[in-house]
């Protein structure tokens, strides 16, 4: 018997409809502030590089700007918001520009 292929995703609309398909773990909340959305989740637990079948105990927050995944997560909602603002300001979608994003944050602070 062949099991159906499970299609994990970070597509925000799909995650809203079927939270169990979120790529990075167990969704425990979805929060939106203006153009920024954060999927709060417990990541999958690993031991010695192998999944244990359980979940982490500390939540993470996957960052979306204008409904699109930034491919970035943060360990707190505060960090996720700062990351979202910086990435939204830069309009980038990958980790290669993280240093520039940090510099933009510093420019925004008085």
C-alpha positions as CSV (number, residue, x, y, z in Angstrom):
1,X,0.0,0.0,0.0
2,X,1.4,3.4,-1.0
3,X,0.7,6.3,1.3
4,X,-0.3,9.6,-0.3
5,X,2.4,12.2,-0.6
6,X,2.2,14.8,2.1
7,X,2.8,18.3,0.6
8,X,4.3,20.5,3.3
9,X,4.2,24.2,2.6
10,X,5.0,27.7,3.8
11,X,2.3,29.2,1.5
12,X,0.4,31.4,4.0
13,X,-3.1,30.8,2.6
14,X,-2.5,27.0,2.6
15,X,-1.2,27.2,6.2
16,X,-4.3,29.1,7.3
17,X,-6.5,26.3,5.7
18,X,-4.4,23.3,6.7
19,X,-2.0,24.2,9.6
20,X,-0.8,20.6,9.8
21,X,1.0,21.0,6.4
22,X,3.3,23.8,7.7
23,X,6.8,22.9,6.7
24,X,8.6,23.8,9.9
25,X,6.5,22.3,12.6
26,X,3.2,22.4,14.6
27,X,1.4,25.7,14.2
28,X,0.1,27.2,17.4
29,X,-1.0,30.6,16.2
30,X,-1.0,33.0,13.3
31,X,-0.6,36.7,14.1
32,X,-0.9,39.7,11.7
33,X,0.3,43.3,12.3
34,X,-0.4,45.4,9.2
35,X,1.5,43.9,6.3
36,X,3.4,41.5,8.5
37,X,2.2,38.0,9.4
38,X,3.9,35.6,11.9
39,X,3.2,31.9,12.1
40,X,3.9,30.8,15.6
41,X,5.0,27.2,15.8
42,X,6.8,24.5,17.7
43,X,9.6,23.3,15.4
44,X,10.3,19.6,15.0
45,X,12.7,18.2,17.6
46,X,16.0,16.6,16.5
47,X,18.5,14.5,18.4
48,X,22.0,13.9,16.8
49,X,20.7,15.2,13.5
50,X,17.6,12.9,13.4
51,X,14.0,13.8,14.0
52,X,12.7,12.5,17.3
53,X,9.0,12.6,16.3
54,X,8.3,15.2,18.9
55,X,8.2,19.0,18.9
56,X,10.5,21.7,20.4
57,X,9.2,23.2,23.6
58,X,10.0,26.9,22.8
59,X,8.0,28.5,20.0
60,X,9.5,30.1,16.9
61,X,7.9,32.7,14.5
62,X,8.0,32.3,10.7
63,X,8.0,35.7,9.0
64,X,5.8,36.8,6.1
65,X,5.7,40.2,4.4
66,X,2.7,41.1,2.3
67,X,1.6,37.4,2.5
68,X,4.9,36.0,1.2
69,X,7.3,33.9,3.2
70,X,10.6,35.5,3.8
71,X,12.2,32.1,4.4
72,X,13.2,33.4,7.9
73,X,12.1,32.5,11.4
74,X,12.9,34.1,14.8
75,X,12.9,33.0,18.4
76,X,10.6,35.7,19.7
77,X,7.8,37.8,18.4
78,X,9.8,41.0,19.0
79,X,12.7,39.6,16.9
80,X,10.3,38.5,14.2
81,X,8.7,42.0,14.0
82,X,12.1,43.7,13.6
83,X,13.1,41.1,11.0
84,X,9.8,41.6,9.1
85,X,10.2,45.4,9.1
86,X,13.8,45.3,7.9
87,X,13.0,42.7,5.2
88,X,9.9,44.6,4.1
89,X,11.8,47.8,3.9
90,X,14.5,46.1,1.8
91,X,12.0,44.0,-0.2
92,X,14.3,41.0,-0.2
93,X,13.5,37.4,0.3
94,X,16.6,35.6,1.3
95,X,19.2,35.4,4.0
96,X,22.0,36.9,1.9
97,X,20.9,40.4,2.8
98,X,20.6,39.9,6.6
99,X,23.5,42.2,7.3
100,X,22.0,45.0,5.2
101,X,18.7,44.4,7.0
102,X,20.4,44.9,10.4
103,X,21.9,48.2,9.2
104,X,18.5,49.4,8.0
105,X,17.1,48.7,11.5
106,X,19.8,50.8,13.0
107,X,18.9,53.6,10.6
108,X,15.3,53.4,11.7
109,X,16.0,53.8,15.5
110,X,16.4,57.3,16.9
